[in-house]
Amino acid sequence: MKVAIQNYLNEHISENAKIIEIKKSNKPLKFVRYGLKKFQELNIRYKINKQEYALKLIIKKYPVIDVPMMISKDTNYREIQFFSADIKKIFSRFFDIPALFVDTRAVFMRDFVIDKKQFGPPILPTKEQLKVLITRTAIKDAKLAGQNWEYACQFQDIFDFMYRTLTDALTQQEAAHLKKEWPWFQSCLKRFLKQIGSARLDKIKTKFSPAKMKRFLKSVPFTLHHGDFFYANIGFNEELKPMVINWEMLSYAPIGYDFVTLTKDIPPLDFCDCYEEWYVEAYNNACDNPITVKSFTNIAEKLKNFQFMAINTLEMLYEHKWTDEMGKQEREAKMKYFIDRLDSVLTQS
């Protein structure tokens, strides 16, 4: 870590800069997903000749393995590869990416806390903020249409993994890998399947069959996405440019994937009926193959359902890991909410 910081100081601040001290802050700046991914403030004192200076960085350390990495077969730490790739320059046209430099298992970022506090839970977005986000996302989708990246998470891989998990069709190698890396997984899956019941499982097998997935994938353009465009990962700088963190799920997926991730969990706002129109107008202005609001709404609805089946189901499986630590009332409430949403998805045409 010290070597990486020293190299950054010498390359970007002064070749004469020398570190005096690196202090890790005790402030609770931690975003932990699945108990493994953590952020921490670093307060650095350095000197140039005899003059002392201060610098605050935020470091994000990678674990041995994280849930998104395992599902998407990421053994190269996708986010670290991303920050060193040309594709980052393209995304930087649309979003402010606060990363400054990377180490083998860490990302070092400028202090983005102020930007982060201007957006995201519990603060609801303004109409101006959301229109900026949706417009930039649509233009990004149009400009990167058809462009894949060698380290990108492939959309169908996650959904294929979850479908085969729920239908007991994992390979022996996958099962062994799960047992080693996620010892909690099989017991949580067994408990989860018992709670949703065989009738719902049969409907899942039909509604999300590989054949239906294949037909859907053939019918829509693909592009590159942030992949976890939940508004907890977004802030805004002073110029109203969206600041985006957590790029380890960068994905090659159908257009609208980031749009759906962004909008599906934001509470209904007075202007929510404008979302699809904002997207389509910006997308069509940036590409030669226009789409209609009706066709995009259909794509978005299917993406919501596929995303729920994979991502929300995985999250519920992980919730079962904490069964003994979670109060019975909270546990039952979460499961009831999930099943209500599942029933809604399964009854849609």
HUJOBEL-V717692 format. One record per residue. N is the residue number from 0. RES is the residue in one letter. PHI is phi in whole degrees, -180 to 180 (999 if undefined). OMEGA is omega in radians with two decimals (none if undefined). Layout:
n = (N N)
res = (RES RES)
phi = (PHI PHI)
omega = (OMEGA OMEGA)
This chain:
n = (0 1 2 3 4 5 6 7 8 9 10 11 12 13 14 15 16 17 18 19 20 21 22 23 24 25 26 27 28 29 30 31 32 33 34 35 36 37 38 39 40 41 42 43 44 45 46 47 48 49 50 51 52 53 54 55 56 57 58 59 60 61 62 63 64 65 66 67 68 69 70 71 72 73 74 75 76 77 78 79 80 81 82 83 84 85 86 87 88 89 90 91 92 93 94 95 96 97 98 99 100 101 102 103 104 105 106 107 108 109 110 111 112 113 114 115 116 117 118 119 120 121 122 123 124 125 126 127 128 129 130 131 132 133 134 135 136 137 138 139 140 141 142 143 144 145 146 147 148 149 150 151 152 153 154 155 156 157 158 159 160 161 162 163 164 165 166 167 168 169 170 171 172 173 174 175 176 177 178 179 180 181 182 183 184 185 186 187 188 189 190 191 192 193 194 195 196 197 198 199 200 201 202 203 204 205 206 207 208 209 210 211 212 213 214 215 216 217 218 219 220 221 222 223 224 225 226 227 228 229 230 231 232 233 234 235 236 237 238 239 240 241 242 243 244 245 246 247 248 249 250 251 252 253 254 255 256 257 258 259 260 261 262 263 264 265 266 267 268 269 270 271 272 273 274 275 276 277 278 279 280 281 282 283 284 285 286 287 288 289 290 291 292 293 294 295 296 297 298 299 300 301 302 303 304 305 306 307 308 309 310 311 312 313 314 315 316 317 318 319 320 321 322 323 324 325 326 327 328 329 330 331 332 333 334 335 336 337 338 339 340 341 342 343 344 345 346 347 348)
res = (M K V A I Q N Y L N E H I S E N A K I I E I K K S N K P L K F V R Y G L K K F Q E L N I R Y K I N K Q E Y A L K L I I K K Y P V I D V P M M I S K D T N Y R E I Q F F S A D I K K I F S R F F D I P A L F V D T R A V F M R D F V I D K K Q F G P P I L P T K E Q L K V L I T R T A I K D A K L A G Q N W E Y A C Q F Q D I F D F M Y R T L T D A L T Q Q E A A H L K K E W P W F Q S C L K R F L K Q I G S A R L D K I K T K F S P A K M K R F L K S V P F T L H H G D F F Y A N I G F N E E L K P M V I N W E M L S Y A P I G Y D F V T L T K D I P P L D F C D C Y E E W Y V E A Y N N A C D N P I T V K S F T N I A E K L K N F Q F M A I N T L E M L Y E H K W T D E M G K Q E R E A K M K Y F I D R L D S V L T Q S)
phi = (999 -62 -63 -63 -67 -62 -62 -63 -59 -69 -83 -116 -117 -165 -68 -97 -68 -135 -70 -98 -158 -123 -115 -89 -71 -91 -65 -77 -90 -138 -118 -113 -109 58 76 -125 -97 -134 -110 -151 -80 -119 -104 -113 -110 -142 -130 -121 60 -109 -90 -96 -138 -125 -145 -110 -123 -119 -107 -117 -95 -97 -81 -63 -153 -122 -58 -60 -65 -67 -62 -94 58 -91 -108 -114 54 -50 -64 -65 -63 -61 -68 -101 -103 -65 -61 -62 -63 -69 -63 -68 -68 -105 -133 -83 -108 -78 -66 -105 -162 -129 -116 -63 -137 -154 -115 -107 -124 -65 -70 -108 -61 -65 -61 -67 -71 -86 -160 98 -51 -89 -81 -84 -71 -83 -62 -64 -62 -69 -65 -60 -62 -66 -64 -65 -65 -65 -65 -59 -59 -68 -70 -103 -57 81 -95 -98 -144 -59 -100 -65 -70 -87 -46 -70 -63 -64 -72 -65 -60 -69 -63 -70 -66 -71 -103 56 -125 -72 -73 -62 -65 -64 -62 -66 -65 -61 -62 -75 -88 -125 -60 -81 -64 -64 -67 -68 -64 -61 -66 -64 -64 -65 -74 -80 86 -68 -64 -67 -61 -62 -67 -60 -60 -79 -68 -112 -65 -56 -64 -68 -62 -62 -63 -64 -63 -73 -94 -128 -70 -108 -156 -91 -135 -57 93 -140 -81 -71 -72 -73 -97 -125 -137 -139 -86 -66 -89 64 -92 -63 -100 -127 -116 62 -104 -76 -108 -51 -132 -103 -151 -60 -55 92 -63 -67 -57 -66 -60 -68 -90 -70 -108 -84 -54 -56 -114 -59 -109 -66 -71 -90 -54 -64 -66 -58 -62 -63 -62 -69 -63 -66 -70 -109 -142 -98 -120 -65 -123 -98 -61 -62 -68 -69 -60 -66 -61 -61 -65 -65 -63 -59 -68 -64 -65 -63 -59 -91 -70 -68 -66 -60 -64 -68 -60 -70 -58 -66 -64 -100 -54 -74 -96 -92 -62 -58 -64 -65 -62 -67 -65 -66 -69 -63 -62 -63 -65 -61 -67 -61 -62 -64 -66 -72 -93 -72 -74)
omega = (-3.10 -3.14 -3.13 3.13 3.13 3.11 3.12 3.14 -3.10 -3.09 -2.98 -3.12 3.10 3.11 3.12 -3.12 3.11 -3.13 3.02 -3.04 3.01 3.12 3.06 -3.09 3.06 3.12 -3.08 3.09 -3.10 2.97 -3.03 3.08 -3.09 3.02 -2.99 -3.03 -3.02 3.03 3.10 3.09 3.03 3.07 -3.00 2.98 3.10 3.13 3.00 -2.94 -3.13 -3.09 3.13 3.14 3.13 3.12 3.07 3.08 2.99 -3.13 3.06 -3.10 3.12 3.07 3.05 3.08 3.14 -3.05 3.14 -3.14 -3.09 -3.12 -3.06 3.07 -3.10 3.07 -3.08 -3.12 -3.00 -3.08 3.11 3.07 -3.10 -3.07 3.12 -3.02 3.12 -3.10 3.11 -3.14 3.13 3.12 -3.12 3.05 -3.04 -3.05 3.02 -3.10 -2.94 -3.13 3.10 3.11 -3.09 2.99 -3.10 -3.13 -3.13 3.03 3.12 -3.07 3.00 3.12 -3.08 -3.03 -3.12 3.10 -3.08 -3.10 -3.10 -3.07 3.06 -3.08 0.05 -3.11 3.09 -3.12 3.03 3.11 -3.14 -3.14 -3.08 3.10 3.08 -3.12 -3.09 3.13 3.13 3.12 3.14 3.13 3.08 3.13 -3.12 -3.08 -3.11 -3.11 3.12 -3.10 3.10 3.09 -2.96 -3.13 -3.08 3.00 -3.11 -3.05 -3.02 -3.09 -3.11 -3.08 3.07 3.12 -3.10 3.12 -3.13 3.06 -3.10 -3.11 3.08 -3.09 3.09 3.08 3.11 3.13 3.12 3.14 3.13 3.12 3.09 -3.11 -3.12 -3.01 -3.14 -3.11 3.13 -2.85 -3.03 3.14 3.10 3.12 -3.14 3.14 -3.13 -3.12 3.10 -3.10 -3.12 3.06 -3.06 -3.12 3.11 3.13 3.10 3.11 3.09 -3.13 -3.12 -3.03 -3.07 -3.12 3.10 -3.14 3.13 3.09 -3.12 3.13 3.14 -3.09 3.13 -3.00 -3.05 3.04 3.08 3.09 3.13 -3.07 2.98 3.02 3.09 -2.95 3.06 -2.97 2.96 -3.14 -3.00 3.01 3.08 3.06 -3.04 3.14 -3.11 3.02 -3.10 3.06 -3.02 3.10 3.06 -3.07 -3.05 3.09 3.12 -2.90 2.96 -2.95 3.11 3.07 3.13 -3.09 3.08 3.11 -3.12 3.14 -3.13 -2.93 -2.97 -3.09 3.04 3.13 -3.13 3.13 -3.07 -3.05 -3.06 3.11 -3.12 -2.98 -3.08 3.14 3.09 -3.11 -3.04 3.13 -3.13 3.14 -3.10 3.10 -3.05 -3.10 -3.12 -3.13 -3.04 3.08 3.10 3.08 -3.13 -3.13 3.14 3.09 3.11 3.09 -3.11 -3.13 3.11 3.12 3.10 -3.11 3.12 3.14 3.11 -3.10 -3.07 -2.99 -3.11 3.08 3.09 3.14 3.10 3.06 -3.13 3.07 -3.13 3.09 -3.06 -3.08 -3.07 -3.10 -3.11 3.10 -3.09 -3.11 3.12 -3.13 -3.13 3.14 -3.14 -3.13 3.12 3.13 3.14 -3.10 3.08 3.11 3.12 3.13 3.11 3.13 -3.06 -3.14 3.11 -3.12 none)
